[in-house]
């Protein structure tokens, strides 16, 4: 299990990319559409760091103060997404979305005991 | 300028440390009190990753849904905290707290155009 990135919600993806690249010197690593949410994401990284900041944009979502943190992501590594989620449910987590098989990843979401959304994912072989 | 960690707010620091260490396999790197906020923080890291998750606890704060994201932190490196903040203010950021000289760091906060709190900091020589 490895913490790999932080995803924040943004109202305007172009504006956010501009702010984090020109304002904070980050490099745009990639940008793409997500079929499961009909949204769009961009990944950014600082020079000399593996720490990824993901910008998440969703269509027709009513953005509100307090929805800035989209999710923290964990790669389950050799583990199994659903098994890990069931284990976390016994430790105070609650299920946030059903585990889905997406084209490249198996992806599940829980909320931690404070309500933070956690994504557990595994690349499909 | 380098993105170095993500800070989330927690209601119960012991519970959150237990969840992220035992539940998600992270290692507790350190824990300490912050004089400026009278709060307490803990830093966690996954094995094989430099990505830090900071758990932030504040006394007497009314925790609410939507305050999970405390801040994203950037080390200004060779730059100057206040100069960088003034530059970001011209790019759509707003000031969130005055820049403070703390015992070990100079620390300032802005909100990005989406309202995300960003900490800019520099270690004092």
gemmi code that builds the backbone of each chain (N, CA, C; Angstrom):
import gemmi

chains = {
    "A": [
        ("UNK", (0.860, -1.195, 0.000), (0.000, 0.000, 0.000), (0.894, 1.243, 0.000)),
        ("UNK", (0.637, 2.133, -0.926), (1.516, 3.303, -1.059), (0.725, 4.561, -1.407)),
        ("UNK", (0.930, 5.599, -0.631), (0.286, 6.896, -0.888), (0.980, 7.504, -2.103)),
        ("UNK", (0.233, 7.745, -3.169), (0.893, 8.170, -4.410), (0.513, 9.571, -4.880)),
        ("UNK", (-0.688, 10.012, -4.573), (-1.002, 11.388, -4.980), (-2.166, 11.977, -4.206)),
        ("UNK", (-2.292, 13.301, -4.312), (-3.400, 14.062, -3.732), (-4.203, 14.659, -4.870)),
        ("UNK", (-5.499, 14.464, -4.836), (-6.368, 15.035, -5.866), (-7.218, 16.145, -5.288)),
        ("UNK", (-7.184, 17.308, -5.925), (-8.060, 18.406, -5.494), (-9.073, 18.698, -6.604)),
        ("UNK", (-10.216, 19.239, -6.202), (-11.249, 19.619, -7.164), (-11.016, 21.034, -7.666)),
        ("UNK", (-11.190, 21.241, -8.938), (-11.050, 22.592, -9.480), (-12.263, 22.931, -10.337)),
        ("UNK", (-12.602, 24.213, -10.349), (-13.762, 24.673, -11.126), (-13.407, 24.833, -12.602)),
        ("UNK", (-12.150, 25.168, -12.880), (-11.726, 25.497, -14.245), (-10.346, 24.867, -14.426)),
        ("UNK", (-10.277, 23.808, -15.222), (-9.027, 23.041, -15.306), (-7.907, 23.848, -15.951)),
        ("UNK", (-8.231, 24.601, -16.991), (-7.188, 25.420, -17.636), (-6.618, 26.455, -16.660)),
        ("UNK", (-7.499, 27.102, -15.932), (-7.050, 28.113, -14.975), (-6.172, 27.493, -13.890)),
        ("UNK", (-6.572, 26.320, -13.411), (-5.800, 25.663, -12.343), (-4.433, 25.208, -12.867)),
        ("UNK", (-4.394, 24.675, -14.083), (-3.105, 24.255, -14.650), (-2.188, 25.465, -14.782)),
        ("UNK", (-2.731, 26.557, -15.259), (-1.937, 27.782, -15.402), (-1.385, 28.247, -14.046)),
        ("UNK", (-2.244, 28.208, -13.032), (-1.826, 28.669, -11.699), (-0.722, 27.781, -11.119)),
        ("UNK", (-0.888, 26.482, -11.217), (0.098, 25.578, -10.601), (1.376, 25.431, -11.433)),
        ("UNK", (1.300, 25.660, -12.747), (2.539, 25.604, -13.536), (3.257, 26.954, -13.471)),
        ("UNK", (2.586, 28.020, -13.909), (3.259, 29.322, -13.914), (3.427, 29.890, -12.520)),
        ("UNK", (2.427, 29.696, -11.656), (2.498, 30.278, -10.320), (3.424, 29.497, -9.400)),
        ("UNK", (3.325, 28.186, -9.422), (4.059, 27.372, -8.451), (5.135, 26.511, -9.092)),
        ("UNK", (5.394, 26.732, -10.379), (6.531, 26.085, -11.033), (6.393, 24.587, -11.248)),
        ("UNK", (5.171, 24.074, -11.194), (5.013, 22.629, -11.393), (4.996, 22.297, -12.885)),
        ("UNK", (5.248, 21.037, -13.187), (5.268, 20.551, -14.563), (4.017, 19.728, -14.823)),
        ("UNK", (3.364, 19.990, -15.953), (2.184, 19.208, -16.328), (2.660, 17.853, -16.847)),
        ("UNK", (2.290, 16.797, -16.142), (2.743, 15.449, -16.519), (1.789, 14.795, -17.504)),
        ("UNK", (0.515, 15.178, -17.452), (-0.458, 14.557, -18.333), (-1.831, 15.105, -18.040)),
        ("UNK", (-2.711, 14.901, -19.001), (-4.080, 15.404, -18.875), (-4.974, 14.459, -19.657)),
        ("UNK", (-6.119, 14.112, -19.094), (-6.969, 13.173, -19.817), (-8.375, 13.130, -19.276)),
        ("UNK", (-9.263, 12.542, -20.080), (-10.662, 12.414, -19.669), (-10.856, 11.100, -18.923)),
        ("UNK", (-11.789, 11.101, -17.986), (-12.096, 9.916, -17.195), (-13.519, 9.495, -17.549)),
        ("UNK", (-13.649, 8.344, -18.219), (-14.965, 7.901, -18.677), (-15.930, 7.707, -17.505)),
        ("UNK", (-15.419, 7.154, -16.394), (-16.299, 6.812, -15.272), (-16.992, 8.033, -14.671)),
        ("UNK", (-16.361, 9.186, -14.734), (-16.959, 10.372, -14.118), (-17.340, 11.421, -15.155)),
        ("UNK", (-16.993, 11.186, -16.408), (-17.169, 12.154, -17.491), (-16.382, 13.434, -17.209)),
        ("UNK", (-15.432, 13.341, -16.329), (-14.634, 14.504, -15.963), (-13.289, 14.502, -16.658)),
        ("UNK", (-12.441, 15.397, -16.203), (-11.121, 15.515, -16.792), (-10.119, 15.708, -15.644)),
        ("UNK", (-8.936, 15.126, -15.810), (-7.918, 15.265, -14.772), (-6.602, 15.709, -15.385)),
        ("UNK", (-5.786, 16.330, -14.568), (-4.417, 16.667, -14.964), (-3.502, 16.309, -13.796)),
        ("UNK", (-2.323, 15.800, -14.120), (-1.335, 15.462, -13.093), (-0.161, 16.422, -13.172)),
        ("UNK", (0.248, 16.925, -12.025), (1.333, 17.906, -11.963), (2.386, 17.438, -10.970)),
        ("UNK", (3.613, 17.849, -11.205), (4.701, 17.424, -10.335), (5.705, 18.566, -10.233)),
        ("UNK", (6.325, 18.703, -9.065), (7.416, 19.669, -8.928), (8.704, 19.002, -9.374)),
        ("UNK", (9.605, 19.801, -9.924), (10.924, 19.309, -10.313), (11.615, 18.701, -9.086)),
        ("UNK", (12.189, 17.531, -9.243), (12.915, 16.924, -8.133), (12.024, 16.273, -7.094)),
        ("UNK", (10.742, 16.087, -7.411), (9.816, 15.452, -6.465), (8.962, 14.440, -7.208)),
        ("UNK", (8.625, 13.346, -6.528), (7.706, 12.379, -7.128), (6.273, 12.628, -6.664)),
        ("UNK", (6.096, 13.631, -5.841), (4.791, 13.949, -5.255), (3.864, 14.497, -6.340)),
        ("UNK", (2.776, 13.817, -6.590), (1.860, 14.244, -7.655), (0.672, 14.995, -7.075)),
        ("UNK", (0.314, 16.095, -7.740), (-0.918, 16.815, -7.433), (-1.852, 16.590, -8.622)),
        ("UNK", (-2.999, 16.000, -8.352), (-3.964, 15.760, -9.429), (-5.059, 16.816, -9.345)),
        ("UNK", (-5.344, 17.446, -10.465), (-6.437, 18.420, -10.538), (-7.632, 17.701, -11.147)),
        ("UNK", (-8.744, 17.726, -10.452), (-9.939, 17.004, -10.901), (-11.048, 17.979, -11.266)),
        ("UNK", (-11.520, 17.863, -12.489), (-12.658, 18.686, -12.924), (-13.824, 17.770, -13.288)),
        ("UNK", (-15.012, 18.130, -12.843), (-16.206, 17.319, -13.125), (-17.252, 18.181, -13.824)),
        ("UNK", (-17.915, 17.630, -14.819), (-18.948, 18.422, -15.505), (-20.206, 18.530, -14.642)),
        ("UNK", (-20.841, 19.636, -14.720), (-22.147, 19.859, -14.078), (-22.141, 19.592, -12.588)),
        ("UNK", (-20.981, 19.621, -11.936), (-20.983, 19.459, -10.489), (-21.112, 20.828, -9.849)),
        ("UNK", (-21.957, 20.905, -8.827), (-22.060, 22.168, -8.110), (-20.900, 22.223, -7.136)),
        ("UNK", (-19.929, 23.029, -7.464), (-18.762, 23.185, -6.621), (-19.165, 23.999, -5.399)),
        ("UNK", (-18.670, 23.608, -4.245), (-18.989, 24.362, -3.038), (-17.726, 24.514, -2.190)),
        ("UNK", (-17.679, 25.545, -1.360), (-16.575, 25.674, -0.420), (-16.606, 24.423, 0.447)),
        ("UNK", (-15.466, 23.766, 0.578), (-15.433, 22.543, 1.366), (-15.308, 21.294, 0.523)),
        ("UNK", (-15.366, 21.424, -0.798), (-15.166, 20.234, -1.641), (-13.803, 20.281, -2.318)),
        ("UNK", (-12.876, 21.076, -1.774), (-11.567, 21.220, -2.413), (-10.773, 19.917, -2.442)),
        ("UNK", (-10.845, 19.148, -1.351), (-10.108, 17.879, -1.336), (-10.939, 16.824, -2.041)),
        ("UNK", (-10.458, 16.353, -3.171), (-11.190, 15.327, -3.897), (-10.905, 13.962, -3.256)),
        ("UNK", (-9.645, 13.565, -3.211), (-9.309, 12.276, -2.599), (-7.806, 12.147, -2.433)),
        ("UNK", (-7.406, 11.255, -1.539), (-6.014, 10.830, -1.418), (-5.947, 9.435, -2.042)),
        ("UNK", (-4.911, 9.173, -2.828), (-4.862, 7.906, -3.570), (-3.785, 6.977, -3.045)),
        ("UNK", (-4.122, 5.695, -2.962), (-3.192, 4.655, -2.518), (-3.176, 3.518, -3.538)),
        ("UNK", (-1.982, 3.174, -3.977), (-1.784, 2.018, -4.853), (-1.685, 0.792, -3.944)),
        ("UNK", (-2.525, -0.211, -4.140), (-2.512, -1.355, -3.216), (-1.349, -2.313, -3.483)),
        ("UNK", (-0.591, -2.071, -4.541), (0.590, -2.901, -4.800), (0.203, -4.335, -5.076)),
        ("UNK", (0.783, -5.276, -4.318), (0.467, -6.697, -4.507), (-0.881, -7.080, -3.930)),
        ("UNK", (-1.503, -6.182, -3.197), (-2.780, -6.498, -2.555), (-3.945, -6.487, -3.531)),
        ("UNK", (-5.131, -6.711, -2.975), (-6.360, -6.747, -3.770), (-7.244, -5.585, -3.287)),
        ("UNK", (-7.766, -4.806, -4.216), (-8.504, -3.598, -3.850), (-9.666, -3.910, -2.917)),
        ("UNK", (-10.521, -4.860, -3.308), (-11.726, -5.114, -2.510), (-11.387, -5.712, -1.141)),
        ("UNK", (-10.363, -6.570, -1.097), (-9.940, -7.146, 0.188), (-9.438, -6.057, 1.129)),
        ("UNK", (-8.651, -5.139, 0.588), (-8.127, -4.044, 1.412), (-9.259, -3.148, 1.896)),
        ("UNK", (-10.219, -2.894, 1.016), (-11.351, -2.053, 1.407), (-12.152, -2.718, 2.523)),
        ("UNK", (-12.395, -4.018, 2.395), (-13.164, -4.705, 3.434), (-12.423, -4.667, 4.774)),
        ("UNK", (-11.107, -4.732, 4.718), (-10.310, -4.635, 5.940), (-10.452, -3.238, 6.561)),
        ("UNK", (-10.410, -2.202, 5.714), (-10.535, -0.834, 6.233), (-11.927, -0.574, 6.808)),
        ("UNK", (-12.944, -1.242, 6.258), (-14.305, -1.065, 6.787), (-14.395, -1.557, 8.229)),
        ("UNK", (-13.542, -2.506, 8.599), (-13.549, -2.997, 9.988), (-12.774, -2.052, 10.908)),
        ("UNK", (-12.103, -1.042, 10.307), (-11.265, -0.133, 11.094), (-11.836, 1.274, 11.165)),
        ("UNK", (-13.103, 1.442, 10.826), (-13.710, 2.761, 10.956), (-13.946, 3.481, 9.641)),
        ("UNK", (-13.501, 2.885, 8.529), (-13.780, 3.492, 7.220), (-15.214, 3.160, 6.812)),
        ("UNK", (-15.762, 3.953, 5.905), (-17.084, 3.645, 5.345), (-16.954, 3.617, 3.826)),
        ("UNK", (-17.788, 2.807, 3.183), (-17.679, 2.700, 1.728), (-18.252, 3.957, 1.079)),
        ("UNK", (-17.534, 4.484, 0.082), (-17.988, 5.708, -0.577), (-18.517, 5.428, -1.983)),
        ("UNK", (-17.964, 4.444, -2.657), (-18.426, 4.040, -3.994), (-18.146, 2.554, -4.145)),
        ("UNK", (-18.940, 1.856, -4.954), (-18.624, 0.446, -5.219), (-17.292, 0.341, -5.959)),
        ("UNK", (-16.579, -0.740, -5.735), (-15.332, -0.976, -6.464), (-15.652, -1.246, -7.934)),
        ("UNK", (-14.937, -0.532, -8.806), (-15.210, -0.620, -10.245), (-14.001, -1.146, -10.992)),
        ("UNK", (-14.276, -1.919, -12.039), (-13.217, -2.337, -12.949), (-13.226, -1.348, -14.108)),
        ("UNK", (-12.203, -0.518, -14.171), (-12.090, 0.478, -15.241), (-11.110, -0.058, -16.288)),
        ("UNK", (-10.985, 0.612, -17.431), (-10.142, 0.034, -18.494), (-8.713, -0.312, -18.042)),
        ("UNK", (-8.083, 0.557, -17.286), (-6.697, 0.288, -16.891), (-6.520, -0.080, -15.422)),
        ("UNK", (-7.508, 0.248, -14.601), (-7.341, 0.060, -13.155), (-8.591, -0.530, -12.522)),
        ("UNK", (-8.394, -1.222, -11.405), (-9.492, -1.540, -10.494), (-9.449, -0.448, -9.432)),
        ("UNK", (-10.603, 0.162, -9.168), (-10.649, 1.371, -8.348), (-11.795, 1.288, -7.341)),
        ("UNK", (-11.474, 1.534, -6.083), (-12.512, 1.576, -5.058), (-12.312, 2.779, -4.158)),
        ("UNK", (-13.391, 3.219, -3.523), (-13.315, 4.408, -2.668), (-13.937, 4.139, -1.306)),
        ("UNK", (-13.214, 4.563, -0.270), (-13.783, 4.590, 1.083), (-13.596, 5.999, 1.641)),
        ("UNK", (-14.329, 6.281, 2.719), (-14.046, 7.493, 3.487), (-13.342, 7.070, 4.770)),
        ("UNK", (-12.312, 7.792, 5.151), (-11.612, 7.491, 6.404), (-12.495, 7.941, 7.579)),
        ("UNK", (-12.087, 7.687, 8.832), (-12.962, 8.040, 9.961), (-13.289, 9.531, 10.059)),
        ("UNK", (-12.505, 10.391, 9.400), (-12.812, 11.822, 9.387), (-13.593, 12.260, 8.157)),
        ("UNK", (-13.911, 11.312, 7.276), (-14.686, 11.664, 6.096), (-13.851, 11.943, 4.853)),
        ("UNK", (-12.539, 11.778, 4.947), (-11.669, 12.000, 3.777), (-11.834, 10.839, 2.798)),
        ("UNK", (-12.090, 11.169, 1.531), (-12.203, 10.134, 0.503), (-10.821, 9.565, 0.194)),
        ("UNK", (-10.724, 8.249, 0.228), (-9.480, 7.557, -0.127), (-9.749, 6.676, -1.335)),
        ("UNK", (-8.906, 6.802, -2.357), (-8.993, 5.910, -3.516), (-7.981, 4.798, -3.336)),
        ("UNK", (-8.420, 3.559, -3.459), (-7.506, 2.415, -3.498), (-7.540, 1.892, -4.925)),
        ("UNK", (-6.387, 1.721, -5.517), (-6.388, 1.302, -6.917), (-5.274, 0.309, -7.195)),
        ("UNK", (-5.484, -0.417, -8.284), (-4.484, -1.396, -8.717), (-4.526, -1.446, -10.242)),
        ("UNK", (-3.361, -1.413, -10.867), (-3.297, -1.523, -12.332), (-3.713, -2.927, -12.742)),
        ("UNK", (-4.502, -3.036, -13.822), (-4.895, -4.357, -14.325), (-3.755, -4.927, -15.152)),
        ("UNK", (-3.569, -6.210, -15.012), (-2.478, -6.871, -15.756), (-2.850, -6.978, -17.229)),
    ],
    "B": [
        ("UNK", (10.655, 26.181, -6.013), (9.347, 25.919, -5.393), (9.048, 24.436, -5.550)),
        ("UNK", (8.715, 23.804, -4.458), (8.516, 22.347, -4.498), (7.340, 21.929, -3.622)),
        ("UNK", (6.433, 21.167, -4.213), (5.291, 20.613, -3.487), (5.822, 19.498, -2.590)),
        ("UNK", (5.674, 19.629, -1.289), (6.315, 18.653, -0.400), (5.340, 17.805, 0.418)),
        ("UNK", (4.167, 18.350, 0.754), (3.230, 17.493, 1.490), (1.808, 17.985, 1.419)),
        ("UNK", (0.896, 17.096, 1.788), (-0.527, 17.392, 1.887), (-0.926, 17.293, 3.347)),
        ("UNK", (-1.615, 18.312, 3.832), (-2.086, 18.287, 5.221), (-3.592, 18.145, 5.275)),
        ("UNK", (-4.075, 17.184, 6.035), (-5.516, 17.048, 6.229), (-5.846, 17.323, 7.693)),
        ("UNK", (-7.097, 17.753, 7.922), (-7.558, 18.008, 9.283), (-8.151, 16.748, 9.882)),
        ("UNK", (-7.841, 16.488, 11.129), (-8.430, 15.327, 11.790), (-9.025, 15.748, 13.136)),
        ("UNK", (-10.071, 15.048, 13.511), (-10.753, 15.355, 14.779), (-10.020, 14.737, 15.966)),
        ("UNK", (-9.352, 13.606, 15.721), (-8.730, 12.832, 16.806), (-7.398, 12.334, 16.256)),
        ("UNK", (-6.308, 12.917, 16.741), (-4.997, 12.613, 16.148), (-4.581, 11.165, 16.387)),
        ("UNK", (-4.840, 10.640, 17.591), (-4.477, 9.234, 17.857), (-5.242, 8.288, 16.928)),
        ("UNK", (-6.528, 8.536, 16.772), (-7.336, 7.673, 15.910), (-6.842, 7.726, 14.465)),
        ("UNK", (-6.516, 8.944, 14.005), (-6.068, 9.091, 12.617), (-4.709, 8.415, 12.408)),
        ("UNK", (-3.799, 8.554, 13.377), (-2.489, 7.891, 13.255), (-2.684, 6.377, 13.188)),
        ("UNK", (-3.543, 5.864, 14.035), (-3.822, 4.419, 14.043), (-4.376, 3.957, 12.680)),
        ("UNK", (-5.311, 4.742, 12.145), (-5.933, 4.361, 10.874), (-4.906, 4.371, 9.736)),
        ("UNK", (-4.100, 5.410, 9.655), (-3.167, 5.519, 8.527), (-1.935, 4.620, 8.681)),
        ("UNK", (-1.571, 4.276, 9.920), (-0.439, 3.349, 10.080), (-0.934, 1.905, 9.947)),
        ("UNK", (-1.863, 1.503, 10.811), (-2.314, 0.102, 10.762), (-3.185, -0.170, 9.546)),
        ("UNK", (-4.045, 0.791, 9.190), (-4.952, 0.571, 8.069), (-4.259, 0.675, 6.730)),
        ("UNK", (-3.431, 1.680, 6.560), (-2.866, 1.950, 5.242), (-1.355, 1.742, 5.204)),
        ("UNK", (-0.814, 1.184, 6.255), (0.592, 0.769, 6.226), (1.607, 1.901, 6.210)),
        ("UNK", (1.186, 3.107, 6.593), (2.136, 4.217, 6.588), (2.992, 4.204, 7.864)),
        ("UNK", (4.112, 4.894, 7.793), (5.027, 4.990, 8.920), (4.919, 6.379, 9.542)),
        ("UNK", (4.850, 6.423, 10.868), (4.819, 7.713, 11.572), (6.231, 8.271, 11.594)),
        ("UNK", (6.408, 9.405, 10.945), (7.751, 10.003, 10.853), (8.030, 10.934, 12.018)),
        ("UNK", (6.974, 11.528, 12.563), (7.174, 12.467, 13.655), (5.850, 13.050, 14.085)),
        ("UNK", (5.858, 13.597, 15.278), (4.639, 14.173, 15.841), (5.059, 15.315, 16.750)),
        ("UNK", (4.346, 16.437, 16.669), (4.772, 17.551, 17.510), (3.716, 18.619, 17.631)),
        ("UNK", (3.910, 19.481, 18.627), (2.976, 20.591, 18.846), (3.413, 21.802, 18.030)),
        ("UNK", (2.436, 22.578, 17.605), (2.702, 23.782, 16.827), (2.274, 24.984, 17.662)),
        ("UNK", (3.254, 25.763, 18.107), (2.939, 26.884, 18.987), (1.986, 27.880, 18.326)),
        ("UNK", (2.174, 28.125, 17.029), (1.391, 29.156, 16.340), (-0.097, 28.861, 16.334)),
        ("UNK", (-0.464, 27.604, 16.311), (-1.888, 27.251, 16.248), (-2.365, 26.574, 17.528)),
        ("UNK", (-1.456, 26.292, 18.444), (-1.743, 25.514, 19.653), (-2.245, 24.109, 19.299)),
        ("UNK", (-1.995, 23.694, 18.092), (-2.443, 22.380, 17.641), (-1.316, 21.368, 17.670)),
        ("UNK", (-1.580, 20.235, 17.065), (-0.597, 19.169, 17.037), (-0.610, 18.570, 15.634)),
        ("UNK", (0.554, 18.163, 15.165), (0.635, 17.572, 13.825), (1.413, 16.268, 13.890)),
        ("UNK", (1.131, 15.403, 12.912), (1.915, 14.184, 12.743), (2.214, 14.039, 11.257)),
        ("UNK", (3.397, 13.569, 10.935), (3.792, 13.336, 9.544), (3.900, 11.845, 9.282)),
        ("UNK", (3.317, 11.401, 8.182), (3.297, 9.981, 7.830), (3.834, 9.800, 6.424)),
        ("UNK", (4.418, 8.642, 6.172), (4.991, 8.369, 4.872), (4.797, 6.894, 4.553)),
        ("UNK", (4.576, 6.591, 3.283), (4.546, 5.191, 2.855), (5.962, 4.732, 2.579)),
        ("UNK", (6.215, 3.468, 2.829), (7.516, 2.872, 2.520), (7.815, 3.071, 1.026)),
        ("UNK", (9.009, 3.492, 0.714), (9.380, 3.642, -0.694), (8.820, 4.888, -1.339)),
        ("UNK", (8.309, 5.820, -0.536), (7.755, 7.053, -1.094), (8.221, 8.233, -0.267)),
        ("UNK", (8.435, 9.366, -0.923), (8.777, 10.577, -0.179), (7.549, 11.432, 0.068)),
        ("UNK", (6.405, 10.953, -0.395), (5.154, 11.712, -0.294), (4.698, 11.741, 1.166)),
        ("UNK", (4.594, 12.913, 1.737), (4.210, 13.035, 3.144), (2.737, 13.392, 3.274)),
        ("UNK", (2.084, 12.717, 4.202), (0.725, 13.085, 4.593), (0.819, 13.658, 6.003)),
        ("UNK", (0.386, 14.898, 6.161), (0.422, 15.523, 7.485), (-0.986, 15.511, 8.070)),
        ("UNK", (-1.098, 15.048, 9.294), (-2.379, 15.065, 10.002), (-2.364, 16.265, 10.932)),
        ("UNK", (-3.359, 17.115, 10.801), (-3.409, 18.357, 11.568), (-4.579, 18.330, 12.544)),
        ("UNK", (-4.263, 18.510, 13.796), (-5.309, 18.595, 14.813), (-5.248, 19.972, 15.480)),
        ("UNK", (-6.426, 20.578, 15.663), (-6.496, 21.902, 16.280), (-7.410, 21.853, 17.495)),
        ("UNK", (-7.022, 22.520, 18.589), (-7.884, 22.512, 19.778), (-9.084, 23.427, 19.558)),
        ("UNK", (-10.191, 23.041, 20.107), (-11.381, 23.895, 20.128), (-11.845, 24.350, 18.750)),
        ("UNK", (-11.420, 23.664, 17.686), (-11.929, 24.045, 16.375), (-13.191, 23.256, 16.101)),
        ("UNK", (-14.197, 23.933, 15.573), (-15.406, 23.228, 15.205), (-15.163, 22.592, 13.850)),
        ("UNK", (-14.973, 21.289, 13.864), (-14.727, 20.542, 12.641), (-16.042, 20.451, 11.869)),
        ("UNK", (-15.968, 20.622, 10.569), (-17.191, 20.511, 9.770), (-16.885, 19.709, 8.512)),
        ("UNK", (-17.901, 19.087, 7.933), (-17.718, 18.418, 6.653), (-17.274, 19.488, 5.670)),
        ("UNK", (-16.184, 19.210, 4.955), (-15.691, 20.204, 4.017), (-14.423, 20.875, 4.500)),
        ("UNK", (-13.993, 20.566, 5.712), (-12.726, 21.149, 6.159), (-11.620, 20.095, 6.192)),
        ("UNK", (-11.823, 19.003, 5.460), (-10.849, 17.905, 5.490), (-9.482, 18.318, 4.943)),
        ("UNK", (-9.483, 19.107, 3.877), (-8.194, 19.533, 3.322), (-7.690, 20.726, 4.116)),
        ("UNK", (-6.585, 20.532, 4.806), (-6.050, 21.641, 5.580), (-5.237, 22.544, 4.655)),
        ("UNK", (-4.220, 22.005, 4.012), (-3.431, 22.817, 3.090), (-2.484, 21.934, 2.277)),
        ("UNK", (-2.027, 22.479, 1.161), (-0.939, 21.881, 0.383), (0.290, 22.731, 0.668)),
        ("UNK", (1.439, 22.086, 0.858), (2.622, 22.835, 1.279), (3.684, 22.881, 0.189)),
        ("UNK", (4.294, 24.041, 0.037), (5.361, 24.258, -0.938), (6.564, 24.890, -0.239)),
        ("UNK", (7.704, 24.257, -0.436), (8.972, 24.797, 0.047), (9.463, 25.782, -1.014)),
        ("UNK", (9.705, 27.034, -0.658), (10.086, 28.019, -1.681), (11.549, 27.886, -2.117)),
        ("UNK", (12.295, 27.003, -1.468), (13.686, 26.773, -1.896), (14.525, 28.015, -1.743)),
        ("UNK", (15.191, 28.447, -2.836), (16.036, 29.641, -2.781), (15.220, 30.935, -2.762)),
        ("UNK", (13.915, 30.826, -3.005), (13.068, 32.015, -3.078), (12.775, 32.608, -1.705)),
        ("UNK", (11.978, 33.669, -1.726), (11.595, 34.366, -0.498), (10.079, 34.207, -0.340)),
        ("UNK", (9.638, 33.832, 0.838), (8.224, 33.525, 1.045), (7.330, 34.696, 0.662)),
        ("UNK", (7.606, 35.871, 1.196), (6.708, 37.001, 0.971), (6.734, 37.456, -0.494)),
        ("UNK", (7.909, 37.403, -1.132), (7.996, 37.761, -2.559), (7.165, 36.800, -3.409)),
        ("UNK", (7.266, 35.508, -3.095), (6.498, 34.519, -3.860), (5.004, 34.712, -3.637)),
        ("UNK", (4.630, 35.014, -2.405), (3.211, 35.237, -2.120), (2.704, 36.457, -2.882)),
        ("UNK", (3.473, 37.536, -2.888), (3.021, 38.733, -3.603), (2.871, 38.461, -5.099)),
        ("UNK", (3.737, 37.612, -5.637), (3.627, 37.226, -7.047), (2.340, 36.424, -7.274)),
        ("UNK", (2.038, 35.498, -6.376), (0.828, 34.687, -6.535), (-0.439, 35.525, -6.395)),
        ("UNK", (-0.369, 36.599, -5.599), (-1.537, 37.479, -5.446), (-1.890, 38.150, -6.770)),
        ("UNK", (-0.897, 38.333, -7.633), (-1.173, 38.944, -8.945), (-1.722, 37.908, -9.923)),
        ("UNK", (-1.740, 36.634, -9.507), (-2.181, 35.557, -10.402), (-3.497, 34.926, -9.962)),
        ("UNK", (-4.230, 35.604, -9.101), (-5.536, 35.065, -8.730), (-5.598, 34.469, -7.333)),
        ("UNK", (-4.448, 34.404, -6.644), (-4.463, 33.923, -5.256), (-4.927, 35.048, -4.340)),
        ("UNK", (-5.409, 34.680, -3.158), (-5.759, 35.680, -2.145), (-5.006, 35.334, -0.857)),
        ("UNK", (-4.705, 36.363, -0.068), (-3.950, 36.110, 1.151), (-4.849, 35.473, 2.197)),
        ("UNK", (-4.355, 34.428, 2.859), (-5.153, 33.728, 3.862), (-4.690, 34.034, 5.280)),
        ("UNK", (-3.413, 34.251, 5.464), (-2.847, 34.619, 6.773), (-1.623, 35.471, 6.523)),
        ("UNK", (-1.285, 36.356, 7.464), (-0.042, 37.119, 7.298), (1.160, 36.173, 7.363)),
        ("UNK", (2.220, 36.539, 6.681), (3.445, 35.741, 6.746), (4.055, 35.882, 8.138)),
        ("UNK", (4.400, 34.749, 8.740), (4.905, 34.735, 10.119), (6.321, 34.174, 10.169)),
        ("UNK", (7.105, 34.730, 11.061), (8.415, 34.161, 11.343), (8.255, 33.251, 12.557)),
        ("UNK", (8.342, 31.950, 12.324), (8.211, 30.965, 13.410), (9.615, 30.511, 13.814)),
        ("UNK", (9.734, 29.744, 14.887), (11.091, 29.405, 15.359), (11.994, 28.788, 14.281)),
        ("UNK", (11.457, 27.866, 13.500), (12.311, 27.196, 12.509), (12.045, 27.619, 11.062)),
        ("UNK", (10.864, 28.167, 10.803), (10.474, 28.454, 9.426), (9.839, 29.834, 9.288)),
        ("UNK", (9.941, 30.383, 8.098), (9.106, 31.520, 7.713), (7.941, 30.908, 6.948)),
        ("UNK", (6.714, 31.279, 7.324), (5.534, 30.587, 6.832), (4.463, 31.589, 6.412)),
        ("UNK", (3.944, 31.420, 5.193), (2.837, 32.255, 4.752), (1.766, 31.412, 4.073)),
        ("UNK", (0.540, 31.929, 4.059), (-0.564, 31.174, 3.476), (-1.344, 32.022, 2.477)),
        ("UNK", (-1.632, 31.434, 1.319), (-2.576, 32.032, 0.370), (-3.636, 30.990, 0.043)),
        ("UNK", (-4.741, 31.474, -0.531), (-5.697, 30.548, -1.119), (-5.540, 30.615, -2.626)),
        ("UNK", (-5.562, 29.448, -3.292), (-5.468, 29.418, -4.752), (-6.802, 29.890, -5.337)),
        ("UNK", (-6.929, 30.017, -6.670), (-8.181, 30.548, -7.235), (-9.419, 29.707, -6.912)),
        ("UNK", (-9.234, 28.441, -6.526), (-10.366, 27.607, -6.118), (-10.598, 27.607, -4.613)),
        ("UNK", (-9.793, 28.336, -3.873), (-10.000, 28.402, -2.429), (-9.147, 27.425, -1.638)),
        ("UNK", (-8.272, 26.674, -2.309), (-7.393, 25.728, -1.613), (-6.303, 26.503, -0.873)),
        ("UNK", (-6.132, 26.214, 0.408), (-5.075, 26.858, 1.198), (-3.727, 26.295, 0.781)),
        ("UNK", (-2.789, 27.188, 0.486), (-1.419, 26.796, 0.147), (-0.479, 27.398, 1.176)),
        ("UNK", (0.389, 26.564, 1.723), (1.422, 27.061, 2.640), (2.713, 27.221, 1.860)),
        ("UNK", (3.316, 28.384, 1.941), (4.660, 28.580, 1.375), (5.598, 28.736, 2.559)),
        ("UNK", (6.668, 27.978, 2.565), (7.548, 28.029, 3.738), (9.013, 27.964, 3.334)),
        ("UNK", (9.837, 28.413, 4.252), (11.277, 28.387, 4.038), (11.945, 28.183, 5.396)),
        ("UNK", (12.885, 27.272, 5.448), (13.624, 27.046, 6.691), (14.494, 28.269, 6.975)),
        ("UNK", (14.552, 28.678, 8.259), (15.402, 29.803, 8.634), (16.830, 29.297, 8.795)),
        ("UNK", (17.752, 30.135, 8.356), (19.177, 29.756, 8.448), (19.649, 29.802, 9.887)),
    ],
}
model = gemmi.Model(1)
for chain_id, residues in chains.items():
    chain = gemmi.Chain(chain_id)
    for i, (resn, *xyz) in enumerate(residues, 1):
        res = gemmi.Residue()
        res.name, res.seqid = resn, gemmi.SeqId(i, " ")
        for name, pos in zip(("N", "CA", "C"), xyz):
            atom = gemmi.Atom()
            atom.name, atom.element = name, gemmi.Element(name[0])
            atom.pos, atom.b_iso = gemmi.Position(*pos), 0.0
            res.add_atom(atom)
        chain.add_residue(res)
    model.add_chain(chain)
structure = gemmi.Structure()
structure.add_model(model)
structure.setup_entities()
